[in-house]
Amino acid sequence: MNSGLIGNLYWIRILITLLFVWILLFEFILPVNEILPAPTTVIDTSIHLFIEYNLLIHLLSTVGVVYLSIAIGFFLTFIFRNNLLNEDSRIFKIIFPLGNLPAFIPLIFIAIFFVYWFPGSELIEFVFALLIIFFSHVLTIGKSIKSVNEELLVSSLSFGLSKKVIRNDIIWKSILPKLREQTIETHSLLWTIILTFEFIKGGYGVGAILKMLLEVNDLSGITAVIIIALSLILILTGLSRYLLNKLIFWDSNE
């Protein structure tokens, strides 16, 4: 937990340093250039984006896709935990190999096919994000089962507990911290995937706004959206880490 806080502080310092260099260089030394717009121009453009492009709606759309997929992904994992924690179950044998697909097929290619198959669907973006979260949980569970404390399982069986109860309660609780860490680690990756998906698909979302701005060569608009998105990701990453650590506050070895 402390390492996560230190990591966030490190990136905050990096961003503040970059912001200072940007203001000094492109506001005072090189106010007119083809690399980055001046900070004052970006601020003016940001207001324009919220008014003309409905940037707030697009931000809410992307945030909703990312965090609803995380929440529902956890819920589905909880519902199917008995099967996912049982290596002999049919569901485990079907789903676990599918979770390994991104190791052989890059997610960008899968996203392109999703956009092609469902060109006008706004829901498919959420389905895509949900599948990523759910299958990442499946992979984490599959790898974590082998590291469950054998003495804990033997002692639980000696108390007369059924295997289903042991899986649903004891093993599930011991694996939850690993699911927490996996979700925190893939949080930024999920944002990147969803933004890329929106960029390809168009429609709603921050990625779709970036696509529109790129088509009209609006450098100040692109810069403004990237800064706003990065700031939002940084804040929500810290908040997500805090909430997950509050909800799952024990370690896997406890």
C-alpha positions as CSV (number, residue, x, y, z in Angstrom):
1,M,0.0,0.0,0.0
2,N,2.8,2.4,0.9
3,S,4.6,1.5,-2.4
4,G,1.5,2.5,-4.3
5,L,1.4,5.9,-2.5
6,I,5.1,6.4,-3.2
7,G,4.5,5.5,-6.9
8,N,1.7,8.0,-7.1
9,L,3.8,10.8,-5.5
10,Y,6.7,10.0,-7.9
11,W,4.4,10.4,-11.0
12,I,2.9,13.6,-9.5
13,R,6.4,15.1,-9.2
14,I,7.2,14.1,-12.8
15,L,4.0,15.7,-14.1
16,I,4.6,18.9,-12.1
17,T,8.1,19.1,-13.5
18,L,6.9,18.6,-17.1
19,L,4.2,21.2,-16.5
20,F,6.7,23.7,-15.3
21,V,9.0,23.0,-18.3
22,W,6.0,23.3,-20.7
23,I,4.9,26.6,-19.3
24,L,8.4,28.1,-19.3
25,L,9.4,26.8,-22.7
26,F,6.2,27.2,-24.8
27,E,4.6,30.2,-23.0
28,F,7.7,32.4,-22.9
29,I,10.5,31.1,-24.9
30,L,8.8,29.5,-27.9
31,P,5.2,30.8,-27.9
32,V,4.7,30.1,-31.6
33,N,5.8,26.6,-32.7
34,E,4.6,23.3,-34.3
35,I,5.4,21.1,-31.3
36,L,3.1,22.1,-28.4
37,P,0.8,25.0,-28.0
38,A,1.1,27.7,-25.3
39,P,-0.6,26.9,-22.0
40,T,-2.9,29.9,-22.3
41,T,-4.1,28.6,-25.7
42,V,-4.7,25.2,-24.2
43,I,-6.8,26.7,-21.4
44,D,-8.9,28.6,-23.9
45,T,-9.3,25.5,-26.0
46,S,-10.4,23.5,-23.0
47,I,-13.4,25.8,-22.4
48,H,-14.3,25.5,-26.1
49,L,-14.1,21.7,-25.9
50,F,-16.6,21.5,-23.0
51,I,-19.0,23.8,-24.8
52,E,-18.7,22.8,-28.5
53,Y,-17.6,19.1,-28.2
54,N,-19.5,18.2,-25.1
55,L,-16.3,16.9,-23.6
56,L,-17.9,16.3,-20.2
57,I,-20.3,13.8,-21.7
58,H,-17.5,12.0,-23.5
59,L,-15.4,11.9,-20.3
60,L,-18.3,10.4,-18.4
61,S,-18.8,7.8,-21.1
62,T,-15.2,6.6,-20.9
63,V,-15.1,6.7,-17.1
64,G,-18.4,4.8,-17.0
65,V,-17.1,2.1,-19.3
66,V,-13.9,1.6,-17.3
67,Y,-15.3,1.5,-13.9
68,L,-18.6,-0.3,-14.6
69,S,-16.6,-3.0,-16.3
70,I,-14.3,-3.3,-13.3
71,A,-17.3,-3.4,-10.8
72,I,-19.3,-5.9,-12.9
73,G,-16.2,-7.9,-13.6
74,F,-15.6,-8.4,-9.9
75,F,-19.3,-9.3,-9.5
76,L,-19.2,-11.9,-12.2
77,T,-16.0,-13.4,-10.7
78,F,-17.7,-13.6,-7.3
79,I,-20.8,-15.2,-8.8
80,F,-18.8,-17.9,-10.7
81,R,-16.1,-18.2,-8.0
82,N,-17.0,-21.8,-7.2
83,N,-16.4,-22.9,-10.8
84,L,-13.4,-20.7,-11.3
85,L,-11.7,-22.0,-8.2
86,N,-12.3,-25.6,-9.3
87,E,-9.7,-26.8,-11.8
88,D,-11.9,-29.8,-12.6
89,S,-15.0,-27.8,-13.5
90,R,-16.1,-27.5,-17.1
91,I,-16.3,-23.7,-16.9
92,F,-12.7,-23.5,-15.7
93,K,-11.5,-25.7,-18.5
94,I,-13.3,-23.6,-21.1
95,I,-12.7,-20.1,-19.8
96,F,-9.0,-20.4,-18.6
97,P,-7.6,-21.1,-22.1
98,L,-9.6,-18.2,-23.5
99,G,-8.0,-15.9,-20.9
100,N,-4.7,-16.7,-22.5
101,L,-5.7,-15.4,-26.0
102,P,-4.1,-11.9,-25.5
103,A,-0.8,-13.7,-25.1
104,F,-1.1,-14.8,-28.7
105,I,-3.4,-12.2,-30.3
106,P,-2.8,-8.5,-29.4
107,L,-5.9,-6.9,-28.0
108,I,-5.8,-4.2,-30.7
109,F,-6.6,-6.9,-33.3
110,I,-9.5,-8.2,-31.2
111,A,-10.8,-4.7,-30.8
112,I,-10.7,-4.1,-34.6
113,F,-12.8,-7.2,-35.1
114,F,-15.3,-6.1,-32.4
115,V,-15.7,-2.8,-34.1
116,Y,-16.2,-4.5,-37.5
117,W,-18.7,-7.0,-36.2
118,F,-20.7,-4.3,-34.2
119,P,-20.0,-1.0,-36.1
120,G,-22.9,1.0,-34.7
121,S,-23.1,-0.4,-31.1
122,E,-22.1,1.8,-28.2
123,L,-22.6,-1.2,-25.8
124,I,-19.8,-3.3,-27.5
125,E,-17.1,-1.1,-25.9
126,F,-18.4,-1.9,-22.5
127,V,-18.6,-5.6,-23.4
128,F,-15.0,-5.5,-24.6
129,A,-13.8,-3.9,-21.4
130,L,-15.8,-6.3,-19.3
131,L,-14.3,-9.3,-21.1
132,I,-10.8,-8.0,-20.5
133,I,-11.4,-7.6,-16.7
134,F,-13.2,-10.9,-16.3
135,F,-10.5,-12.9,-18.2
136,S,-7.7,-11.2,-16.4
137,H,-9.4,-12.3,-13.1
138,V,-9.6,-15.8,-14.5
139,L,-5.9,-15.9,-15.3
140,T,-5.1,-14.5,-11.8
141,I,-7.2,-17.1,-10.1
142,G,-5.8,-19.9,-12.3
143,K,-2.2,-18.9,-11.3
144,S,-3.1,-18.3,-7.6
145,I,-4.9,-21.6,-6.9
146,K,-1.5,-23.4,-7.0
147,S,-0.1,-21.2,-4.3
148,V,-2.9,-21.6,-1.8
149,N,-1.6,-22.9,1.6
150,E,-2.0,-26.7,1.6
151,E,-2.1,-26.8,5.4
152,L,-5.1,-24.4,5.4
153,L,-7.0,-26.7,3.1
154,V,-6.2,-29.8,5.1
155,S,-7.2,-28.2,8.4
156,S,-10.4,-26.9,6.8
157,L,-11.3,-30.5,5.6
158,S,-10.6,-31.8,9.0
159,F,-13.3,-29.6,10.4
160,G,-15.8,-31.3,8.1
161,L,-16.2,-28.4,5.7
162,S,-17.2,-29.3,2.1
163,K,-15.0,-28.5,-0.8
164,K,-17.5,-26.1,-2.1
165,V,-17.5,-24.1,1.1
166,I,-13.7,-24.1,1.2
167,R,-13.6,-22.8,-2.3
168,N,-16.3,-20.2,-1.9
169,D,-15.1,-18.8,1.4
170,I,-11.5,-19.8,2.4
171,I,-9.7,-20.0,-1.0
172,W,-11.7,-17.1,-2.4
173,K,-10.7,-14.8,0.5
174,S,-7.0,-15.9,0.2
175,I,-7.1,-15.0,-3.5
176,L,-8.9,-11.6,-3.2
177,P,-5.7,-9.6,-2.4
178,K,-4.1,-10.9,-5.6
179,L,-7.2,-9.9,-7.6
180,R,-7.0,-6.5,-5.9
181,E,-3.3,-6.1,-7.0
182,Q,-4.0,-7.4,-10.5
183,T,-6.8,-4.8,-10.9
184,I,-4.6,-2.0,-9.7
185,E,-1.8,-3.0,-12.0
186,T,-4.0,-3.3,-15.1
187,H,-6.0,-0.1,-14.3
188,S,-3.9,2.2,-16.6
189,L,-3.7,-0.6,-19.2
190,L,-7.5,-0.8,-19.3
191,W,-7.7,3.0,-19.8
192,T,-5.3,2.7,-22.7
193,I,-7.2,-0.1,-24.3
194,I,-10.6,1.7,-24.0
195,L,-9.2,5.0,-25.4
196,T,-7.7,3.0,-28.3
197,F,-11.0,1.2,-28.8
198,E,-12.9,4.5,-28.8
199,F,-10.4,6.0,-31.2
200,I,-11.0,3.2,-33.7
201,K,-14.8,3.1,-33.2
202,G,-15.7,6.7,-33.0
203,G,-19.0,7.7,-31.4
204,Y,-18.8,8.6,-27.7
205,G,-15.7,8.7,-25.5
206,V,-12.4,10.5,-25.0
207,G,-10.8,8.4,-27.7
208,A,-13.5,9.5,-30.2
209,I,-12.9,13.2,-29.3
210,L,-9.1,12.7,-30.0
211,K,-9.9,11.2,-33.3
212,M,-12.1,14.1,-34.3
213,L,-9.5,16.6,-33.2
214,L,-6.7,14.8,-35.1
215,E,-8.8,14.8,-38.3
216,V,-9.0,18.7,-38.1
217,N,-5.3,19.0,-37.0
218,D,-6.3,20.8,-33.8
219,L,-3.0,20.6,-31.8
220,S,-4.2,22.7,-28.9
221,G,-7.4,20.6,-28.6
222,I,-5.5,17.4,-28.7
223,T,-3.1,18.7,-26.0
224,A,-6.0,19.9,-23.8
225,V,-7.8,16.5,-24.0
226,I,-4.6,14.6,-23.2
227,I,-3.9,16.8,-20.2
228,I,-7.4,16.5,-18.9
229,A,-7.5,12.7,-19.4
230,L,-4.1,12.2,-17.8
231,S,-5.2,14.3,-14.8
232,L,-8.4,12.3,-14.5
233,I,-6.6,9.0,-14.8
234,L,-4.1,9.9,-12.1
235,I,-6.9,11.0,-9.7
236,L,-9.1,8.0,-10.3
237,T,-6.1,5.6,-10.1
238,G,-5.3,6.9,-6.6
239,L,-9.0,6.8,-5.6
240,S,-9.4,3.2,-7.0
241,R,-6.3,2.1,-5.1
242,Y,-7.6,3.6,-1.9
243,L,-11.1,2.0,-2.2
244,L,-9.8,-1.4,-3.1
245,N,-7.3,-1.3,-0.2
246,K,-10.2,-0.4,2.1
247,L,-12.5,-3.2,0.8
248,I,-9.8,-5.8,0.6
249,F,-7.5,-4.9,3.5
250,W,-5.8,-8.2,4.3
251,D,-2.8,-9.8,2.5
252,S,-2.8,-13.1,0.7
253,N,-0.6,-14.7,3.3
254,E,-2.9,-13.9,6.2
